[in-house]
Amino acid sequence: MYLTKEVKAEIFAKHGKSATDTGNSEGQIALFTHRINHLTEHLKNNRKDYNTERSLVRLVGKRRSLLDYLIKVDVLRYRAIIKELNIRK
């Protein structure tokens, strides 16, 4: 499995406030980015996997809505997470 408890805790510890604070916007965006990167690699090898493609589109939408929320609340946090994860609009 590509996403274990330890990997999740590491992502939230690095990008969120703490390893147990899973509701933080930056932590959720980082987790979605990790999952999006994994699904993108999967789809490069399995291009006819339409269920995974649909899941990928939904994840991108969720991440986009969180980024939109973050830009409304605090632009500096938005710019920091974009720079840190190499995401561009």
C-alpha positions, 0 to 999 in steps of 0.5 A: 500500500502506498499510503500507510499511517506512517506516511500520512503522519509524516506528511501532516507533520511536515506540512501541517501544525502537527502529526495529529492535526489532520484538519489543517488545510496545508496538511490536507493539500499536501496529502491530496498532492501525494495521492494525485502524484501516485494516481498520475503515475498509475495512469501513465501505465494503465491508461484505460483505468477509468475509475482511477481517472475519475478518482484523480479528477475528484481529488484535483477538484478537492485540492482546488477548492481547498486552495481557493479557500486558503487564498481567501483566508490567508494569501501568504499561507497559500503562496507558501504551500504552492511554493513548497509543493510545486503546484501552480494554477 
